[in-house]
Amino acid sequence: MLERLSKLLAGMSLDEKVAQLGSISIRRLMTDGKFDIDKAKELLKHGIGQITRIAGGSDLPPKEAAQLANEIQRFLIEETRLGIPAIVHEECLSGLMARGATTFPQSINLASTFEPDLVREMTTAIRKEMRAIGAHQGLAPVLDVLRDPRWGRTEETFGEDPYLIACMAVAYITGLQGENLRHGVIATAKHFSGHGFPEGGRNCAPVHAGLREFREVLSFPFEAAVRVAKVQSVMNAYHDIDGIPCAASRELLTDLLRGEWGFDGIVVSDYGSVQMLFNVHKVAIDEKDAACQAIYAGIDIELPDIHCYAKLIDAVKEGLISEAALDEAVRRVLTVKERLGLFDNPPFVDPDAAVAVFDAPEHRKIARLIAQKSIVLLKNDGDLLPLRKDLSSIAVIGPNANEPRNLLGDYAYMAHLDLKELPVPIVTVLEGIKAKVSSATKVLYAKGCEVFGGTTEGISEAVEIAMQAEVIVLVVGDRSGLFGRGTVGEGCDRVDLRLTGHQEQLVKAIVEIGKPVVLVLINGRPVTLGELFEKIPAIVEAWFPGEEGGNAVADVLFGDVNPSGKLPITFPKVVGQVPLHYSRAQISHRDYVEMSSAPQFPFGHGLSYTKFEYSDLMITPEKISPAGKVTISLKVKNVGNREGDEVVQLYVRDVVASRVRPVKELKGFKRITLKPNEAKRVTFFLSADQLAFYDRAMRFVVEPGSFEVMVGSSSEDIRLKGNFEVIGKVREVPSERIMFTNVEVESV
């Protein structure tokens, strides 16, 4: 392989090398919605590294998208001098972002399942749909550690905890890339790094984080993606850190990523981020300078179109950058193409086969299962839930009760393109409830108000409808979109976390009726409702549950599915408490003048229709070396009368350290299923490697000392506590270390 690639590289002209470092948007190759061969001949005469979003950018159904991919690849292979195929990349955060593809729940839903195997199953399905249309790279997953939920992209993340995010990252990547990349899809870990903690919650704003926090917390999921999952692509973040834009940071993209972690794939720019060095960050004189800085930093391919990188030809001729620097980037691009098998097996696909793969029944089944397991029961006073299916009447009210688009995240096809027609069947909450209740149950509906904007005129109608019902299901929240087209999503940052528009007024009016109310949240970030939270007996968090979301919500409301999701993010009481992640330092837990610092709902919180009892904690040995392992074992029993899933969570605290440490850190978790009166023993195998941190000298070390073990049902609902001790000398932990806790479960 190396000999072939070296020979190919040696025979390239400067124009052909630069072409391999760029991408062409599919829209630039089309005229009036059709592939323009004459335009393609001009733009692709030297080849191209990547084609941007054939399916996601052309608005074509699967068969036509596959045909177009074949046509472009045939042109590149047969009509360019070198005959090098392109990598076709698509968005795939919550499913392939293409007309007719399966729309799975959003990333925040995936995190709420606390079940990595289910995420791997989802991305395996996504891989099949992507390969069916000739796509080779997915621009996902998002591995940003969330620290400020005002940020619009909160929904795209796996939440606030780096360990949970890393577990989900590895599952997502391995499912997408598969066991053999020749049949897989390259995953792209983004946005490297720290994007989830922007100044003021504003997208792309500077990130203020110390070097230790940046390494230990914000970048840990990316390190796991590289070291464990062997991710083949990384995308830079837009922001700057301490004045250095990520797109121009050689320290980040080369020294850390490649030098220290051993990353051997390609780095692609976030869309337009190379240009931003010139027109936003103002660290480059012009686009040529921006291109030189980015290629030197370690960005191999400019997305979504070759723009700044086209000027690398002149930059080399003028001596601003060496051709050897370009050669290194081209070699990496060619190597990844080789791993994909593009040279040995021309990347042509069967267009007819793509139709059967898209939104296949088994993929919809996975979508429903994820939605079910991601639903978090936040509150259930008086056991209002589950509801009876034979209620005499039920009122379904709210702007998200019957809006299919509002069940989708921002990178779902319908939401991303702001379409009105349904590309795939999407089941709303109202439809799910109607299909679930008895034929004698009267189902009433009123929208009440819009998610954002509109008037209050519909609230009085909603109140009248609610007064006729035995129980009220009130469905409110967000509408995901991009850059102002939604209340959440990329470019939709907020100064508040309260419900938008007139929704809070609607909730208050319905609650004041005095009838039983179930609040269902369809949203992309935590919601603050103040005293209204106390007045509502049952609250269900469904996030953006995807195309089967309405069925999944109904499954939980009526007890066919026992809720088992857990919050991957802390819910504050007011926005002024932010940042409020559970793993802060002790001194950060001080109260305010107006209120305590306690959250509305803590990280890991989630109720069930049954009860679980924890007992018999055993920690062995009591003392370990800085290179040792400790076994933490406990028993969990279902003491209720329903089968249910519990997510057992392991937290650890370094009691005394040479630098400030968090009050607790998640170090393991396991979802288990228990029948009534059934018990299982859960055993965590924790390595001393996982206790390491950067000391004052920036050494990554395990220090001797006492460690507190906390096991429970959430970060606050701790059921069992114990201790173990690390004895011996300070140990510097090698780069190849244990990053995850193995877990075993056995019946008792």
Residue pairs with C-beta under 8 A, 6 or more apart in sequence:
1 335
1 338
4 338
4 343
5 331
5 334
5 335
5 338
6 331
8 82
8 84
8 334
9 17
9 327
9 330
9 331
9 334
11 82
12 20
12 82
12 330
13 46
14 313
14 316
14 317
14 323
14 326
15 46
15 313
16 46
16 47
16 81
16 82
17 323
17 326
17 327
17 330
18 46
18 306
18 309
18 310
18 312
18 313
18 326
19 44
19 46
19 47
19 48
19 49
19 306
20 47
20 48
20 49
20 84
20 330
20 333
20 334
21 49
21 295
21 300
21 301
21 302
21 306
21 309
21 312
21 326
21 329
21 330
21 333
22 48
22 49
22 50
22 301
22 302
22 305
22 306
22 307
22 309
22 310
23 48
23 49
23 50
23 51
23 52
23 89
23 301
23 302
23 303
23 304
23 305
23 306
24 43
24 44
24 48
24 50
24 51
24 52
24 305
24 306
25 52
25 53
25 57
25 304
25 305
26 51
26 52
26 53
26 54
26 57
26 58
26 68
27 57
27 58
28 39
28 43
28 305
29 35
29 36
29 39
29 40
29 43
29 44
29 51
29 72
30 36
30 39
30 58
31 39
33 58
33 59
35 68
35 71
35 72
37 75
40 72
40 75
41 75
41 79
44 72
44 75
44 76
44 80
45 80
46 80
46 81
47 76
47 80
47 81
47 82
47 84
47 86
48 76
48 86
48 306
49 86
49 87
49 301
49 333
50 86
50 87
50 88
50 89
50 137
50 268
50 301
50 303
51 69
51 72
51 86
51 87
51 88
51 89
52 89
52 303
52 304
52 305
53 89
53 90
53 91
53 97
53 304
54 60
54 65
54 68
54 69
54 72
54 88
54 90
54 133
54 134
54 135
55 62
55 65
55 90
55 96
55 97
55 98
55 99
55 101
55 133
55 135
56 90
56 91
56 96
56 97
56 98
56 413
56 416
58 64
58 65
58 68
59 99
59 417
60 68
60 99
61 99
61 100
61 355
62 98
62 99
62 100
62 101
62 132
62 133
62 351
62 354
62 355
62 357
62 358
63 351
63 352
63 354
63 355
64 351
65 98
65 99
65 133
65 134
65 354
66 132
66 133
66 134
66 349
66 350
66 351
66 354
67 351
69 88
69 133
69 134
69 135
69 347
69 349
70 134
70 348
70 349
70 351
72 86
72 88
73 85
73 86
73 134
73 346
73 347
73 348
74 348
76 83
76 84
76 85
76 86
77 83
77 84
77 85
77 346
84 334
84 337
84 342
84 343
85 337
85 342
85 343
85 346
85 347
87 136
87 137
87 186
87 336
87 337
87 340
87 342
88 134
88 135
88 136
88 137
88 347
89 135
89 136
89 137
89 138
89 139
89 188
89 268
89 303
90 96
90 97
90 98
90 130
90 135
90 137
90 138
90 139
91 97
91 138
91 139
91 140
91 411
91 416
92 123
92 126
92 130
92 138
92 139
92 140
92 176
92 185
93 106
93 107
93 139
93 140
93 141
93 142
93 156
93 409
93 411
94 103
94 104
94 105
94 106
94 107
94 408
94 409
94 411
94 412
94 544
94 546
95 101
95 102
95 103
95 104
95 126
95 129
95 367
95 412
95 546
96 102
96 126
96 129
96 130
96 133
96 135
96 138
97 411
97 412
97 413
97 416
98 129
98 133
98 358
98 413
99 413
99 423
100 358
100 359
100 423
100 424
101 129
101 358
101 359
101 413
101 423
101 424
102 125
102 126
102 129
102 358
102 359
102 360
102 363
102 364
102 366
102 367
102 424
102 547
103 367
103 408
103 412
103 413
103 414
103 423
103 424
103 426
103 546
103 547
104 122
104 126
104 366
104 367
104 370
104 546
104 547
105 367
105 370
105 371
105 374
105 409
105 543
105 544
105 545
105 546
105 549
106 155
106 156
106 408
106 409
106 410
106 412
106 480
106 524
106 543
106 544
106 545
106 546
107 141
107 142
107 155
107 156
107 157
107 158
107 409
108 154
108 155
108 156
108 157
108 158
108 159
108 409
108 524
108 543
108 544
108 568
108 569
109 370
109 371
109 374
109 543
109 544
109 545
109 546
109 565
110 118
110 119
110 122
110 158
110 168
110 172
110 370
110 374
111 157
111 158
111 159
111 164
111 165
111 168
111 568
111 569
112 373
112 374
112 375
112 376
112 541
112 543
112 565
112 566
112 567
112 568
112 606
113 119
113 370
113 373
113 374
113 565
113 671
114 164
114 565
114 566
114 568
114 647
114 669
114 671
115 373
115 671
116 167
116 168
116 170
116 171
117 171
118 366
118 369
118 370
118 373
119 168
119 171
119 172
119 175
120 171
120 172
120 174
120 175
121 175
121 366
122 175
122 366
122 367
122 370
123 171
123 172
123 173
123 174
123 175
123 176
123 187
124 175
124 176
124 178
125 360
125 362
125 363
125 366
126 138
126 175
126 176
126 185
127 175
127 176
127 177
127 178
127 184
127 185
128 357
129 354
129 357
129 358
129 363
130 136
130 138
130 185
131 183
131 184
131 185
131 349
132 349
132 353
132 354
132 357
132 358
133 349
133 354
134 347
134 348
134 349
135 185
136 185
136 186
136 340
136 342
136 347
137 185
137 186
137 188
137 233
138 176
138 185
138 186
138 187
138 188
139 188
139 190
139 235
139 268
140 172
140 176
140 187
140 188
140 190
140 411
141 158
141 168
141 169
141 172
141 173
141 187
141 189
141 190
142 153
142 156
142 157
142 158
142 190
142 191
143 158
143 165
143 166
143 169
143 189
143 190
143 192
143 221
143 222
143 225
144 153
144 156
144 157
144 190
144 191
144 194
144 195
144 196
144 218
144 237
145 157
145 160
145 161
145 162
145 165
145 194
145 196
145 197
145 217
145 218
145 220
145 221
146 154
146 157
146 159
146 160
146 196
146 197
146 569
146 581
147 160
147 196
147 197
147 579
147 581
148 196
148 197
148 198
148 200
148 201
148 578
148 579
149 201
149 497
149 525
149 526
149 569
149 572
149 578
150 200
150 201
150 493
150 494
150 495
150 496
150 497
150 525
150 575
150 578
151 196
151 198
151 201
151 202
151 203
151 493
151 525
152 203
152 410
152 486
152 488
152 489
152 490
152 491
152 492
152 493
152 494
152 524
152 525
153 195
153 196
153 203
153 410
153 489
153 490
154 488
154 524
154 525
154 526
154 569
155 409
155 410
155 480
155 488
155 489
155 523
155 524
155 525
155 543
155 544
156 409
156 410
156 411
156 490
157 165
157 196
158 164
158 165
158 168
158 169
158 221
158 568
159 165
159 567
159 568
159 569
159 603
160 568
160 569
160 570
160 581
160 582
160 583
160 603
161 568
161 581
161 582
161 583
161 603
161 666
162 216
162 217
162 218
162 220
162 221
163 220
163 665
163 666
163 667
163 668
164 568
164 666
164 669
165 220
165 221
166 220
166 221
166 223
166 224
166 225
166 739
166 740
167 669
167 740
169 189
169 221
169 222
169 224
169 225
169 229
170 224
170 225
170 228
170 229
170 740
172 187
173 187
173 189
173 225
173 229
173 230
173 231
174 229
176 184
176 185
176 186
176 187
177 184
177 185
177 186
177 187
177 229
177 230
177 231
177 232
178 184
178 185
181 232
181 339
181 340
181 341
182 339
182 340
182 341
182 345
184 340
186 232
186 233
186 265
186 336
186 340
187 225
187 229
187 231
187 232
187 233
188 231
188 233
188 234
188 235
188 268
189 221
189 222
189 225
189 226
189 231
189 233
189 234
189 235
190 234
190 235
190 236
190 237
190 270
191 235
191 236
191 237
191 238
191 246
191 270
192 219
192 222
192 234
192 235
192 236
192 237
192 246
192 252
192 253
192 257
193 214
193 218
193 219
193 222
193 237
193 246
193 252
194 207
194 209
194 214
194 218
194 219
194 237
194 239
194 241
194 246
195 207
195 237
195 238
195 239
196 218
197 207
197 208
197 209
197 218
197 579
198 204
198 205
198 206
198 207
198 239
199 205
199 206
199 207
199 208
200 493
201 493
201 494
201 495
201 578
202 493
203 238
203 490
203 491
203 493
204 238
204 239
205 239
206 239
206 240
206 241
206 243
207 218
207 237
207 239
207 240
207 241
209 217
209 218
209 241
211 694
211 698
212 659
212 693
212 694
212 698
214 241
215 694
216 693
216 694
219 256
222 234
222 257
223 261
223 739
224 739
224 740
225 231
225 234
226 234
226 257
226 261
226 262
226 263
227 261
227 262
227 736
227 739
228 739
228 740
231 263
231 265
232 265
232 266
232 336
232 339
233 265
233 266
233 267
233 268
233 336
234 253
234 257
234 263
234 265
234 266
234 267
234 268
235 267
235 268
235 269
235 270
236 246
236 247
236 249
236 252
236 253
236 267
236 269
236 270
236 273
236 299
237 246
237 270
237 273
238 245
238 246
238 247
238 270
238 273
238 276
239 245
239 246
240 246
240 281
241 249
241 252
244 251
244 252
245 273
245 276
245 277
245 281
245 283
246 252
246 253
246 273
247 269
247 270
247 273
247 274
247 276
247 277
247 293
247 294
247 297
247 299
248 277
248 281
248 283
248 284
248 293
248 294
248 297
249 297
250 296
250 297
250 298
252 297
252 298
253 267
253 297
253 298
253 299
254 297
254 298
257 263
257 267
257 298
258 264
258 298
260 735
261 735
262 735
264 332
264 335
265 332
265 336
266 300
266 301
266 332
266 333
266 336
267 298
267 299
267 300
267 301
268 299
268 300
268 301
268 302
268 303
269 294
269 299
269 301
269 302
269 303
270 303
271 303
271 304
272 304
274 290
274 291
274 294
274 299
274 302
274 307
274 308
274 309
275 287
275 290
275 307
275 308
276 290
277 283
277 284
277 289
277 290
277 293
277 294
278 284
278 285
278 286
278 287
278 289
278 290
278 308
283 293
284 290
284 293
287 307
287 308
287 311
288 308
288 311
288 312
288 314
288 315
288 320
289 320
290 308
291 302
291 308
291 309
291 311
291 312
291 315
292 312
292 315
292 320
292 321
294 302
294 308
294 309
295 309
295 312
295 321
295 325
295 326
295 329
296 321
296 325
299 329
300 329
300 332
300 333
301 329
301 333
302 308
302 309
312 321
312 326
315 321
316 322
316 323
316 326
337 343
340 347
359 424
359 547
364 547
364 548
367 546
367 547
367 548
368 548
368 551
368 552
370 546
371 542
371 545
371 546
371 548
371 549
371 551
371 552
371 553
372 552
372 555
372 556
372 561
373 564
373 565
373 645
374 542
374 543
374 545
374 565
375 540
375 541
375 542
375 545
375 552
375 553
375 556
375 561
375 563
375 565
376 540
376 541
376 563
376 565
376 566
376 567
376 605
376 606
377 385
377 538
377 539
377 540
377 541
377 556
377 563
377 565
377 606
377 607
377 608
377 609
378 539
378 540
378 541
378 567
378 571
378 601
378 605
378 606
378 607
379 533
379 536
379 537
379 538
379 539
379 607
380 537
380 538
380 607
380 609
381 537
381 538
382 537
383 609
384 471
384 516
384 518
384 537
384 538
385 518
385 538
385 540
385 556
385 557
385 559
385 609
386 556
386 557
386 558
386 559
386 609
387 394
387 471
387 518
387 557
387 558
387 559
388 558
389 436
389 437
389 438
389 441
389 558
390 437
390 438
390 440
390 441
391 437
391 438
391 441
391 470
391 471
392 440
392 441
392 442
392 470
393 441
393 442
393 443
393 444
393 468
393 469
393 470
393 471
394 433
394 437
394 441
394 442
394 443
394 444
394 469
394 470
394 471
394 472
394 473
395 444
395 445
395 446
395 465
395 466
395 468
395 469
395 471
395 472
395 473
396 402
396 429
396 430
396 433
396 443
396 444
396 445
396 473
396 475
397 445
397 446
397 447
397 448
397 462
397 465
397 466
397 472
397 473
397 474
397 475
397 506
397 510
398 447
398 448
398 462
398 474
398 475
398 476
398 503
398 506
398 520
399 406
399 447
399 448
399 449
399 450
399 451
399 475
399 476
399 479
399 501
399 503
400 406
400 407
400 429
400 451
400 475
400 476
400 477
400 478
400 479
400 520
400 522
401 428
401 429
401 430
401 445
401 447
401 473
401 475
402 428
402 429
402 430
402 431
402 445
402 447
403 428
403 451
403 479
404 414
404 422
404 426
404 427
404 428
405 414
405 415
405 419
405 420
405 426
405 479
406 451
406 477
406 478
406 479
406 480
406 522
407 426
407 428
407 522
407 544
407 545
407 546
407 547
407 549
407 550
408 414
408 415
408 426
408 480
408 544
408 546
408 547
409 415
409 480
409 489
409 524
409 544
409 546
410 416
410 480
410 481
410 482
410 486
410 488
410 489
410 490
410 492
410 524
412 480
412 544
412 546
413 419
413 423
414 422
414 423
414 426
415 480
415 481
415 486
415 489
416 482
418 481
418 482
418 485
424 547
425 547
426 547
426 549
426 550
427 547
427 548
427 549
427 550
427 551
428 549
428 550
429 473
429 475
429 520
429 522
429 549
429 550
429 553
429 554
430 443
430 445
430 550
431 550
432 549
432 550
432 551
432 552
432 553
432 554
432 555
433 443
433 473
433 550
433 553
433 554
433 557
434 443
435 551
435 554
436 554
436 555
436 557
436 558
436 560
437 443
437 558
442 469
444 465
444 468
444 469
445 465
446 458
446 461
446 462
446 464
446 465
446 466
447 458
447 462
448 458
448 459
448 461
448 462
448 506
448 510
449 455
449 456
449 458
449 459
449 462
449 501
449 502
449 503
449 505
449 506
450 501
450 502
451 476
451 477
451 478
451 479
451 487
451 500
451 501
451 503
452 479
452 487
452 500
452 501
453 501
454 501
454 502
455 502
456 502
456 505
459 502
459 505
459 506
459 509
462 506
462 509
462 510
463 509
463 510
463 513
466 472
466 510
466 513
466 515
467 513
467 515
469 515
470 515
470 516
471 515
471 516
471 517
471 518
472 510
472 513
472 515
472 516
472 517
472 518
473 518
473 520
473 557
474 506
474 507
474 510
474 517
474 518
474 519
474 520
475 520
475 522
476 499
476 503
476 506
476 507
476 519
476 520
476 521
476 522
477 499
477 503
477 521
477 522
477 523
477 524
477 527
478 486
478 487
478 488
478 500
478 522
478 523
478 524
478 525
478 544
479 486
479 487
479 488
480 486
480 487
480 488
480 489
480 492
480 524
480 544
481 487
481 488
481 489
481 492
482 489
482 490
482 491
482 492
483 490
483 491
483 492
484 491
484 492
485 492
486 492
487 494
487 500
488 494
488 523
488 524
488 525
489 524
494 525
495 575
496 528
496 575
497 525
497 526
497 527
497 528
497 572
497 574
497 575
497 578
498 504
498 527
498 528
498 529
498 530
498 575
499 507
499 527
499 529
504 529
504 532
507 519
507 529
507 532
507 536
508 532
510 517
511 517
511 532
511 535
511 536
516 537
516 538
517 536
517 537
517 538
518 537
518 538
518 539
518 540
518 557
519 536
519 538
519 539
519 540
520 540
520 542
520 553
520 557
521 527
521 539
521 540
521 541
521 542
521 543
522 542
522 543
522 544
522 545
522 549
523 541
523 543
523 544
524 543
524 544
526 569
526 570
526 571
526 572
526 600
527 571
528 571
528 572
528 573
528 574
528 575
528 600
529 536
530 573
530 574
533 539
533 600
540 553
540 556
540 557
540 563
541 565
541 567
542 549
542 552
542 553
545 552
545 553
552 561
554 560
555 561
556 562
556 563
559 609
559 642
562 608
562 609
562 610
562 642
562 643
562 644
562 645
563 606
563 607
563 608
563 609
564 606
564 608
564 644
564 645
564 646
564 647
564 671
565 606
566 604
566 605
566 606
566 647
566 649
566 714
567 601
567 602
567 603
567 604
567 605
567 606
567 714
568 603
569 581
569 603
570 580
570 581
570 582
570 599
570 601
570 602
570 603
571 599
571 600
571 601
571 602
572 578
572 580
572 599
572 600
573 595
573 598
573 599
573 600
574 595
576 592
577 592
577 597
577 599
580 597
580 599
581 603
582 599
582 602
582 603
582 604
582 663
582 664
582 715
582 716
583 662
583 663
583 664
583 665
583 666
583 715
584 662
584 663
585 660
585 661
585 662
585 663
586 660
586 663
587 660
588 597
589 597
589 663
590 597
591 597
602 714
602 715
602 716
602 717
603 714
603 715
604 647
604 649
604 666
604 712
604 713
604 714
604 715
604 716
604 717
605 713
605 714
605 715
605 716
605 717
606 647
606 713
606 714
608 640
608 642
608 644
608 645
608 646
609 640
609 642
609 644
610 638
610 639
610 640
610 641
610 642
610 643
610 644
610 676
611 638
611 639
611 640
612 636
612 637
612 638
612 639
612 640
612 644
612 646
612 674
612 713
613 636
613 637
613 638
613 639
614 634
614 635
614 636
614 648
614 711
614 712
614 713
614 719
614 720
615 634
615 635
615 637
615 720
616 633
616 634
616 635
616 681
617 632
617 633
617 634
617 709
617 711
617 720
617 721
617 722
618 631
618 632
618 633
618 634
619 630
619 631
619 632
619 633
619 709
619 722
619 723
619 724
620 630
620 631
620 633
621 628
621 630
621 724
622 723
622 724
622 725
623 724
623 725
623 726
623 727
624 630
624 688
624 724
624 725
624 726
624 727
625 688
625 726
625 727
625 728
625 731
626 688
626 701
626 702
626 703
626 704
626 726
626 728
626 729
626 730
626 731
627 688
627 689
627 702
627 731
628 687
628 688
628 726
629 685
629 686
629 687
629 688
630 685
630 686
630 688
630 724
631 683
631 684
631 685
631 686
632 650
632 668
632 683
632 684
632 686
632 709
632 711
632 722
633 681
633 682
633 683
633 684
634 648
634 681
634 682
634 711
634 720
635 679
635 680
635 681
635 682
635 748
636 646
636 648
636 672
636 674
636 679
636 680
636 681
636 682
637 674
637 677
637 678
637 679
638 644
638 646
638 674
638 675
638 676
638 677
638 678
638 679
639 677
640 676
641 676
642 676
643 673
643 674
643 675
643 676
644 673
644 674
645 671
645 672
645 673
645 674
646 671
646 672
646 674
646 713
647 669
647 670
647 671
647 713
648 669
648 670
648 671
648 672
648 682
648 711
648 713
649 666
649 668
649 669
649 711
649 712
649 713
649 714
649 715
650 666
650 667
650 668
650 669
650 684
650 686
650 709
650 710
650 711
650 741
651 664
651 665
651 666
651 667
651 709
651 710
651 711
651 712
651 715
651 718
652 664
652 665
652 667
652 686
652 690
652 691
652 707
652 708
652 709
652 710
653 661
653 662
653 663
653 664
653 665
653 707
653 708
653 710
654 661
654 691
654 693
654 703
654 705
654 707
655 705
655 706
655 707
655 708
655 723
656 705
656 706
657 693
657 703
657 705
658 695
658 696
658 703
659 693
659 695
659 696
661 693
664 710
664 715
666 715
667 684
667 686
667 690
667 741
668 684
668 686
668 740
668 741
668 743
669 743
670 682
670 684
670 743
670 745
672 680
672 682
672 745
674 680
678 747
679 747
679 748
680 745
680 746
680 747
680 748
681 745
681 746
681 747
681 748
682 743
682 744
682 745
683 743
683 744
683 745
683 746
684 741
684 742
684 743
685 741
685 742
685 743
685 744
686 741
687 737
687 738
687 741
688 702
688 726
688 731
689 702
689 733
689 737
689 738
689 739
690 738
690 739
690 740
690 741
691 702
691 707
691 726
692 700
692 701
692 702
692 733
692 737
693 700
693 701
694 700
694 701
695 701
695 703
695 730
699 732
700 732
700 733
701 730
701 731
701 732
701 733
702 726
702 730
702 731
702 733
703 726
703 730
704 725
704 726
704 727
704 728
704 729
704 730
705 725
705 726
706 723
706 724
706 725
707 723
707 724
707 725
707 726
708 721
708 722
708 723
709 720
709 721
709 722
709 723
709 724
710 718
710 720
710 721
711 718
711 719
711 720
711 721
712 718
712 719
712 720
713 719
